[in-house]
Every structure is written in structure tokens, then in C-alpha cells.
Amino acid sequence: MSKKMKFGAFRGLVSGIFLSLGLVSGTGAAEGDVKVTPLGSHDGEFCALDRAMVFEDPNGTRILYDAGRTVAGPDDPRLGEIDVVLVSHMHGDHLGDRRIKETNAGNCGGPAFPVVTLPQSNTVDIAVKKNAKIITGSEMPAFFAAKLKDSGGDPANSMLVRFGGELKVGGVAITTVPAVHSNGVAPSFLTGPLAEYLQAAGVGASVGPPTGYILTFSNGLVVYLSGDTGITAEQKLVVNDHYGAELVVMNIGDNYTTGPKEAAYVINDLINPKSVIASHANEPATSGGKLKRGSKTALFGDLVNVPMHVPLSGRIIAFNGDGGCTVGCD
């Protein structure tokens, strides 16, 4: 029996459970839906450095993905309770070398990040305050365990799940999948002589390869979080053929990651999900909450064969167990 069938059988049990933490009233989402809340730099927009999203399982488990720079630290009122923090790789715009003080500072194309979070990172600050688990693959868990300890947190909250394995937290199954990108830790996240030597040499420390994630929620929804990746064979063989991902959060920014045309190939020819959320566009993709024509995000939406959803900051998008959008689908 496939994972989709196993988790789908559980849907009837969880569909009657109200969310006790972090519930946003008036969304119109069914009790059995997974809620996705983008946490960007500017309310109601999809801006240049937006990465962070919160996924909320029907049972209330809340997962923060790539906090980056656009979450205003652990006291950001948009966060609510966080049970798990995911980090695809160690670059500053995903780990959080600095962050916003509040939303809407600067402009959508150039947000203001006045709060420096080095050497700990925005991710670690959030995980410590929320007592959340940081789940990563590769060689990243040891790095985060040390950071948690240095920050007064519990190093045991840094947990490993490598390719092919699975870790279940709060009813959500989590695994990592390969990504094609770099994953060096900048010297600014380190302390002592090693940081000085690396800085002088112009290199970063290695913590193994970057990752993407597969999340299987209690309503049966299977989500692929691409991280920053190019096109990989695993997107067909693993993400599609093995896990059967129905919702994809896909990076489209070009140059540093897949561009909109390459990302559309991944969606149309390799994964073929039911829905996709654009991510990591590296552009002010919207104005007044409306998608800008001529943007990379608009091009991606035109090229894909499935509904493309724009992650407007603070606006919930909800999905049923089959990957169909039920709320925030415009």
C-alpha cells in the first residue's frame, strides 16, 4: 500500500479535530485541510527575499520552513506556536543572517533587514524561544545542536533525517530529498580562529549537501519543498514516482536556482502535482497583491499545467488531502 493510501485512510479521523493553536478564524478552510501561511517582508505581497512559510496540519502541528530574513524573530506575531523548523540549506537568506524588525519596512524589491542575528541565526533564535525541533539532513544537525546549546536551548532538539529515512513529528512524516545547490556555512555564522581563517581564505565551512523535503500530513497531503535546487533526476524518480507529491513549493528565481522555464519543466514533466506554490522568485512579484505581468512569477504561472498559487505574505492558502486548493486560491 502506498503512503498516500495509508495516510488517506486516516483522514476521516483527523477531519473532526479543530486546531487548538494558531487557528486563524474566518479562513473558510475545512477542518481537514493543511494551511500554508507565507511570512514575507510586506503584508499581502510576494517580495524579493520572501522564503518563509508555515505549514499547519489539521491536528495543529505547525512547521516553519526556511525562516530566512522575513520573520521578525521569535516574537513575530505571525508565527504562533512552532513545533518544527526546517532548513533546506545554510545560506543567509534561508538560515537568517539578519532579519526584519517589523513588516513593511523598505520596499518589496528591497526590504529592510536592520536586525543582525549573527552568529546564531534567525532560525536558531526562533527554535530556542519556541522550543521547536530543527529537522535537517546531511551534516547540518551537529551544527544546529551546537548553536542550540550556545543559545541556551536543548541540543537534542536538532534532529537528523537523511535521504530515504523518515521522521514523524506530531503526526507529520518528514524526510529529506536531494537538491542540487551549494551549502557552505559563511564564516560569519562561526566564531573563533576557524571563522577568521575561513574569512581570510574566502571560503565557507561544509556541512554536506543541501536538501529538499517531503512532508506527508495527517490528511494524506504529500508536499515537496524544493529548497534551492536545479533540475534533478530525483524529482521524477523519488519525489513523483515514490512519494507521489501533490503540492510543490518550487523555487523559480533563476541564476542561483532554477528559473521559471526550468521550474515549469520540473512541474509539468517530472513531478506533475495537483498544485504548485511559487517560491524564491528574487523579485517584487506583486503590487497591491496583484501579480505583475512580465515578472518571472507570471511567466512560471503561464507555463505550468497546474494551478500556480502566489504566496502573498500573511494570506492563508489551504489544501485538501488530494492537493486541491480550497482557500486563497486566486
C-alpha positions in Angstrom: 0.0 0.0 0.0 1.4 3.4 -0.9 2.0 6.2 1.7 -0.8 8.2 0.1 -3.3 5.4 0.7 -2.1 4.8 4.2 -2.4 8.5 5.2 -5.5 9.0 3.3 -7.2 6.3 5.4 -6.5 8.4 8.4 -8.3 11.5 7.0 -11.7 10.6 8.5 -10.3 10.5 12.0 -8.5 13.9 11.9 -11.1 15.8 10.0 -13.2 16.4 13.1 -10.3 17.9 15.1 -10.3 21.7 15.5 -6.9 23.5 15.6 -6.2 24.4 19.2 -3.2 26.6 18.5 -2.5 29.2 15.8 -6.1 28.9 14.4 -6.9 31.8 12.1 -10.7 32.3 12.2 -12.8 33.1 9.2 -10.5 31.5 6.6 -13.2 29.2 5.3 -10.8 26.3 5.3 -12.3 22.9 6.1 -11.1 21.2 9.4 -9.2 18.6 7.4 -7.2 21.0 5.3 -3.5 21.8 5.5 -3.0 25.6 5.9 0.0 27.3 4.4 0.9 30.8 5.6 3.7 32.7 3.8 5.6 35.0 6.1 7.2 37.7 3.8 8.6 41.1 4.3 5.5 43.1 3.1 1.9 42.2 4.1 -0.2 40.9 1.2 2.7 40.9 -1.3 5.2 38.4 -2.7 8.6 40.2 -2.4 12.2 39.7 -3.4 13.5 38.0 -0.4 10.4 36.0 0.7 11.2 32.4 1.7 9.4 31.6 4.9 6.2 29.6 5.1 4.3 28.0 8.0 2.5 24.7 7.3 -0.2 23.8 9.7 -1.5 20.2 9.9 -5.2 19.6 10.6 -4.2 18.3 14.0 -2.5 21.6 14.9 1.2 20.7 14.3 3.0 23.8 12.9 6.1 23.6 10.7 8.2 26.6 9.8 10.1 26.2 6.5 13.3 28.4 5.8 12.7 31.2 8.2 15.3 33.4 6.4 15.2 37.1 6.9 11.5 37.9 6.7 10.4 36.6 10.0 10.7 39.2 12.7 12.4 36.9 15.2 10.7 34.5 17.6 8.3 37.3 18.8 6.9 37.9 15.3 3.1 37.8 16.0 2.5 35.9 12.7 4.4 32.9 13.9 2.2 31.5 16.7 3.3 28.1 18.1 6.0 26.4 16.1 6.7 22.7 16.6 9.3 22.1 13.9 11.7 24.3 11.9 13.1 23.1 8.6 16.2 24.4 6.9 16.9 23.5 3.3 20.5 24.8 3.4 22.8 27.2 5.2 22.8 30.4 3.0 21.9 33.6 4.9 18.7 34.2 3.0 17.4 30.9 4.3 19.1 30.5 7.7 18.7 34.1 8.5 21.9 36.1 9.0 19.7 39.2 9.6 16.0 39.9 9.7 13.2 42.4 9.6 12.3 44.3 12.7 8.7 44.6 11.5 6.8 44.1 8.3 6.6 46.7 5.5 9.9 48.3 6.1 11.8 49.3 3.0 10.1 48.3 -0.3 9.1 45.0 -1.8 12.1 44.9 -4.1 14.5 46.0 -1.3 13.2 45.1 2.2 15.0 46.5 5.2 16.7 43.9 7.5 18.2 46.0 10.3 18.4 43.3 12.9 21.7 41.3 12.7 21.2 37.7 14.0 24.9 36.5 13.8 26.4 34.3 14.8 23.4 32.3 16.0 20.9 33.0 13.1 17.2 33.9 13.0 16.4 30.1 12.7 18.1 29.3 16.0 16.7 32.2 17.8 13.2 31.1 16.8 13.8 27.4 17.6 15.1 28.3 21.1 12.2 30.6 22.0 9.6 28.2 20.6 11.3 25.1 22.0 10.9 23.7 18.5 12.8 20.9 16.8 15.2 21.7 14.0 15.0 18.9 11.5 17.7 18.7 8.8 19.6 16.2 6.8 23.2 15.9 5.6 25.7 17.1 8.2 23.7 20.0 9.4 22.3 18.6 12.6 25.6 18.8 14.5 25.9 22.5 13.6 22.4 23.2 14.9 22.9 21.2 18.0 26.0 23.3 18.9 24.0 26.5 18.1 21.1 25.5 20.3 23.4 24.7 23.2 25.2 28.0 22.8 21.8 29.8 22.9 20.5 28.1 26.0 18.4 25.6 24.1 18.3 21.8 24.0 20.8 20.4 21.6 18.7 17.2 21.4 16.1 19.3 19.5 18.4 19.2 16.5 17.3 16.1 14.7 18.6 14.2 11.7 16.6 12.7 8.8 18.7 11.7 5.8 17.7 10.7 2.3 15.4 7.6 2.4 14.7 7.8 6.1 11.6 9.2 7.8 10.9 11.1 11.0 7.4 11.6 12.3 6.6 14.6 14.5 3.1 15.5 15.6 1.6 13.2 13.0 3.5 14.7 10.1 6.1 12.4 8.4 9.2 14.3 7.3 12.1 13.2 5.1 14.8 14.9 3.1 15.4 14.5 -0.7 18.4 15.6 -2.8 18.8 19.2 -4.0 21.4 20.5 -6.4 22.9 23.7 -5.0 25.7 24.8 -2.6 25.6 24.5 1.1 28.6 26.3 2.7 28.3 27.9 6.1 29.6 31.5 5.9 32.3 32.4 8.4 30.0 35.0 9.9 28.0 32.2 11.5 31.1 30.8 13.2 33.3 32.1 16.0 37.0 31.8 17.0 40.1 31.2 14.8 38.3 28.9 12.3 36.0 31.8 11.4 38.9 34.1 10.9 40.8 31.6 8.8 37.8 30.8 6.5 37.1 34.5 6.2 40.7 35.2 5.1 40.6 32.4 2.6 37.3 33.5 1.1 35.6 30.1 1.7 32.9 28.6 3.9 32.7 25.5 6.1 31.0 22.4 4.6 28.0 20.7 6.2 27.3 18.3 3.4 24.9 18.7 0.5 21.7 20.8 0.6 18.3 19.2 0.8 14.6 19.4 -0.2 11.9 18.0 2.0 8.9 15.7 1.6 6.1 16.3 4.2 3.2 13.9 4.5 0.4 15.4 6.5 -2.3 13.6 8.5 -4.9 14.3 5.9 -2.8 12.5 3.3 -1.4 15.5 1.5 2.1 15.0 0.3 4.2 18.2 -0.2 7.6 18.7 -1.8 9.6 21.6 -0.7 12.3 22.1 -3.3 14.7 24.3 -1.3 17.2 25.9 -3.7 17.7 23.3 -6.5 18.3 22.8 -10.1 16.7 20.1 -12.1 17.4 16.7 -10.6 16.5 13.1 -11.7 15.2 12.5 -8.2 12.4 14.9 -8.8 11.0 12.2 -11.1 12.2 9.0 -9.5 11.8 10.0 -5.9 9.5 12.9 -5.5 7.0 11.8 -8.1 7.4 8.0 -8.5 8.0 7.1 -4.9 6.3 9.8 -2.8 3.7 11.0 -5.2 3.9 14.7 -4.2 0.6 16.5 -4.9 1.7 20.0 -3.8 5.0 21.5 -4.7 6.7 24.7 -3.3 9.1 25.4 -6.2 12.0 27.8 -6.4 11.9 29.9 -9.6 14.4 32.7 -9.1 16.9 31.8 -11.9 20.7 32.3 -11.7 21.0 30.9 -8.2 18.3 28.3 -8.6 16.0 27.0 -11.4 14.5 29.7 -13.5 10.8 29.9 -14.4 11.2 27.8 -17.5 13.3 25.1 -15.9 10.9 25.1 -12.9 7.9 24.7 -15.2 9.7 21.6 -16.8 10.1 20.1 -13.3 6.4 20.6 -12.6 5.0 19.6 -15.9 7.3 16.7 -16.9 8.9 15.4 -13.8 6.5 15.7 -10.8 3.1 16.5 -12.2 1.5 17.6 -8.9 -2.0 18.9 -8.4 -0.9 22.4 -7.3 2.2 24.5 -7.1 3.3 27.5 -5.0 5.9 29.7 -6.5 8.9 30.5 -4.2 12.2 32.2 -4.1 11.4 34.5 -7.1 14.1 37.1 -6.2 11.8 39.8 -7.5 9.0 42.1 -6.3 6.4 39.8 -8.0 3.3 41.6 -6.9 2.0 45.1 -6.4 -1.1 45.7 -4.4 -1.4 42.0 -4.0 -1.7 41.5 -7.8 0.8 39.6 -9.9 2.9 41.8 -12.1 2.7 40.8 -15.8 6.2 40.3 -17.2 7.5 39.0 -13.9 9.3 35.7 -13.6 6.4 34.5 -11.4 3.8 35.4 -14.0 5.9 33.5 -16.7 6.0 30.5 -14.4 2.3 30.6 -13.9 1.7 30.8 -17.7 4.0 27.8 -18.3 2.8 25.3 -15.8 -0.1 22.9 -16.5 -1.4 23.0 -12.9 -2.8 25.8 -10.7 0.0 28.1 -9.6 -0.6 30.0 -6.3 1.2 33.2 -5.3 2.4 33.2 -1.7 1.1 36.6 -0.5 2.5 37.3 2.9 0.1 36.6 5.7 -2.6 35.2 3.4 -3.5 31.6 4.1 -3.7 29.1 1.3 -5.4 25.8 2.2 -5.2 22.4 0.5 -7.2 19.2 0.9 -5.6 15.7 1.1 -5.5 15.4 -2.7 -3.6 18.6 -3.3 -6.6 20.7 -4.3 -6.7 24.3 -3.2 -9.7 25.2 -1.0 -8.9 28.7 0.3 -6.8 31.5 -1.0 -6.7 30.0 -4.5 -6.6 33.2 -6.6 
